[in-house]
Amino acid sequence: MKGELSRFCPEVVQALVQAIGVYPPGSLVELTDGFLGVVVRINIHHPTRPTVLLYAPWICRSDGMLVNLAQEPELEIKQTLHVKDIPLPALVYLSPRRMAMFVHATEPTTMALNSRRERQSQKPGLKR
């Protein structure tokens, strides 16, 4: 298999990783320091270094203990976890089902969407 051509276009794979990340929001993870957490934000510049909400039951979830792994070089994701591997109190706290999946739009996409909205809002009969 070494030396064979890849079955996937590298540019497409890279675009997919940039869009959804290696660890999409809602992924349950264990960090190298032993903390459990849920990915809340991807980092398009460092796909393996997302922002993680840690399981910290001594802190109200809404105040959350967020760790941006891109700014914490000594911490890494040790492994991803399945819901069955997480103790129930941690699972309730982390609430991975509440995570919204999203991607960061690139500037040209955003500009195209904005210009389309502007054109539509200028059409006769459309009120905004």
C-alpha positions in Angstrom: 0.0 0.0 0.0 2.9 2.3 0.5 3.6 4.1 -2.7 0.1 3.7 -4.0 -1.9 6.7 -4.9 -4.3 7.9 -2.1 -7.9 7.1 -2.8 -8.8 10.5 -1.5 -7.9 13.9 -2.9 -5.6 15.6 -0.3 -7.2 19.0 -1.0 -10.7 17.6 -0.3 -9.6 15.8 2.9 -7.9 19.0 4.1 -11.1 21.0 3.4 -13.2 18.5 5.3 -10.9 18.6 8.3 -10.9 22.4 8.2 -14.7 22.4 8.0 -15.6 19.9 10.7 -12.3 19.5 12.5 -10.6 16.4 13.8 -12.7 16.7 16.9 -16.1 18.2 16.0 -18.1 20.1 18.6 -19.8 17.6 20.9 -16.9 15.1 20.8 -16.3 13.7 24.3 -12.6 13.6 25.1 -10.1 12.8 27.8 -7.1 15.1 28.1 -3.5 14.1 29.1 -4.1 15.5 32.5 -7.0 13.1 33.1 -9.8 15.7 32.8 -12.9 14.7 30.9 -14.4 17.3 28.5 -16.5 18.1 25.5 -15.2 19.9 22.4 -17.1 23.2 22.1 -15.1 24.9 19.3 -12.8 23.8 16.6 -9.7 25.6 15.6 -9.3 25.7 11.8 -5.6 26.7 12.1 -4.8 23.8 14.5 -7.4 21.0 13.9 -6.1 18.8 16.7 -6.2 21.7 19.3 -9.9 22.6 19.8 -11.4 24.4 22.8 -12.8 22.0 25.4 -15.3 22.5 28.2 -13.9 20.5 31.1 -16.0 18.4 33.6 -15.6 20.5 36.7 -18.5 19.7 39.0 -17.4 22.3 41.6 -18.1 25.0 39.0 -21.6 25.8 37.6 -21.7 24.6 34.0 -22.7 28.0 32.7 -19.5 29.5 34.2 -17.6 26.5 32.5 -14.0 25.8 32.7 -12.9 26.2 29.1 -9.4 25.2 27.8 -8.2 26.4 24.5 -5.7 23.6 23.6 -4.0 25.9 21.1 -2.9 28.0 24.0 -2.0 25.1 26.3 1.0 23.3 24.7 1.4 20.9 27.6 -2.1 19.5 27.2 -3.4 17.2 24.5 -6.3 15.1 23.8 -5.4 11.6 25.0 -8.4 9.9 23.5 -12.0 10.4 22.4 -14.7 8.7 24.5 -18.0 7.1 23.8 -21.0 8.2 26.0 -21.0 4.8 27.7 -17.4 5.4 28.9 -18.4 8.6 30.8 -19.9 8.5 34.3 -23.5 9.8 34.4 -22.8 12.9 36.4 -20.1 14.0 34.0 -22.3 13.2 31.0 -25.1 15.3 32.4 -22.7 18.2 33.1 -21.1 18.1 29.7 -24.3 17.6 27.8 -22.7 16.7 24.4 -26.1 16.6 22.7 -26.6 20.3 23.3 -23.5 21.1 21.2 -24.4 22.7 17.9 -22.4 21.6 14.9 -20.9 24.5 13.0 -18.2 25.5 10.6 -16.4 28.7 10.2 -17.2 30.4 6.9 -14.3 31.6 5.0 -14.3 35.3 4.1 -15.2 34.8 0.4 -18.2 32.7 1.4 -19.3 35.3 4.0 -18.9 38.0 1.4 -20.9 36.1 -1.2 -23.7 35.4 1.3 -23.8 39.1 2.4 -23.8 40.4 -1.2 -26.6 37.9 -2.1 -28.6 39.1 0.9 -28.0 42.7 -0.1 -29.2 42.0 -3.7 -32.3 40.2 -2.4 -33.1 43.0 0.0 -33.0 45.5 -2.8 -35.5 43.6 -4.9 -38.9 45.3 -5.3 -41.5 43.9 -3.0 -39.1 42.5 -0.4 -39.3 44.1 3.0 -36.8 43.6 5.7 
